[in-house]
Amino acid sequence: MCHIIIHRDNHPGLGEKPTRLEVKHLTCPLKPGDYLRVHHTPRRFPEVHRVDWSRKVNESNLEEPNPGVIVYENVDKGYLVVNKPSGVPVHPTVDNILENVVAAVGRALVSKQKNNHEWIYNISINVTDCKTSSSGIMDKEDISLPSRRKQQSGGNQKNRKKKKVDPLIYVATPQRLDHNTSGLFVVATRKEFAAYFAKLLRVKTEAHLRSGVVSNSNNNTSFGQTVDGNVQKRYRCLVCIQPGNRKNENGLPSSLGEEVERLNQFVNNKAIIRHWLEPNYRAPHVYSENYSKDWLECLLRITKVGKVIPVDRSCELSKMLWSSDGGTMPPQCKAVAELEVELMTGRAHQIRGQLSAMGFPICGDAVYGGVAHHNGDTSPPPIHSESPRTQEQRASRYTNSDKLALQCCALQFPDLNYTINNKGELVPVQSDRINKFQLETAWWTPFLSVDYGSFSGSTTNLDDLSIASTLRRSTSTLIEQNEQENVKEIIKTILPTAVRLSPGANKYVIIRATSQGSKEVKWFVKSASSMECGGPYHADVARDLLKELSRANYNTVVCGGGRIDYDAAKNVAHVYGFSYGFGKGDHEFVSLLIEKEGIRATFDNSDVLY
């Protein structure tokens, strides 16, 4: 299969619209100066053939096993809403004219007309770009299906060629959705609706910026309350939680529990998350928390944080989510969580770029850090450090990327009616009715509902996150109470042993203790079995030791944890692993503290649990 593009009398760089050569052009002679481009290996998107673009999502058909994608269709008003699969591009390109939403919907409409016994003998697709705003382009596809008529002999042949043929089928896509993003997507089948919906999208960002929702971080506008009666979209995504990528308030690498807490704070505070997008058409796009002149403002809100599920590269869930040849799970990822995000502005790769900038890349996102490629690389180098040629070569590596865990799960927009103006033209008028569409599940939902059990000997660590967070707060409160009581005599308490190890492979914590009086810093290491400390979590290991140090008027910080395999008979200890609640400890430093107590110690930085 190949596609041939001809630029008549012009080089393609001069901006002239090219012509796609078809079978009917076989007898057309070439002229001097014609420029041909041959795409002998078009990009392929097989997912487009695994669904039925002519049937509704719940409509069964024994003769057609492929599931339907039409969520809603209104022929009179000229639009349909589809559940676009991941891996299907929306618009035709020079190297993909057939395997996209526009062509698939067009073929389905043609098939319906054939079934209605209408004679169709020619299909031509003309692609016209209609600029709608600085943030995007509305790609309009006219699928012209002229009625068959006998050519009359004689007459003015030139005038017949000039006569415009109105298309019997019209397909337009007035919005964008990345090819590896799934979910609700609006397709227009009347040009009047395409113009109406494009206008709604065009003024959406302006309405949000006008409304004051930006400056008020506690704004209570919720999904379902449209701003100026415009489009609202909510997305569902599965993100990687990567502890240690940033410093916490104590200057230590953040733990998994602290990262989950940060996500929940965005929801609890109803915070508007703002970034600035560099105006650059090349991906990956640069999103920054700092304002820069001429950069575009981007706004979103996290409305829900779902269940947090720990993962490692050997677990079944990891294999399900990162199953293609594009790469594997990022090594920093210790858990995944499903988020719901309300998009307030429409920028290129906005949700993907903003979440990645916050440290939560979307699972399967090869461009923004949600995939570790086979060479171990998880993030593209800075854009400005590469030449355009190098960027294009790098972009080609992302063609066969993993499925992106991002879905448009809810969509609403004001309905419309049509009236006739004084020129006899059909004009759309916004009505008071609101169209609402919602998807209950995503392609990854079945994977999250399966109980995979514990992997690599892990314990139920979601409770560990909550207990560790509570323990940090309660220890801080206890210290504040000691200071407020203004004790006249400091109770001289014998400090606990610097290193306490229990035989066997057990969880450990390392604690930094600072004297409230002299500011002297001491370090403590403790490992214990669940039977000894009264629970299976790192927080249980730390609890009693923190209380002892607090009673001795020491401020304490749990600086991390992991596992220590201690052989008391041989007087040997090995330090490894990590803690979900407190993050990974400094295993090398811990081994040195152990050796000070006369125990031979080794370490490694693996994330093995037991």
Disulfide bonds with the S-S distance in Angstrom:
none
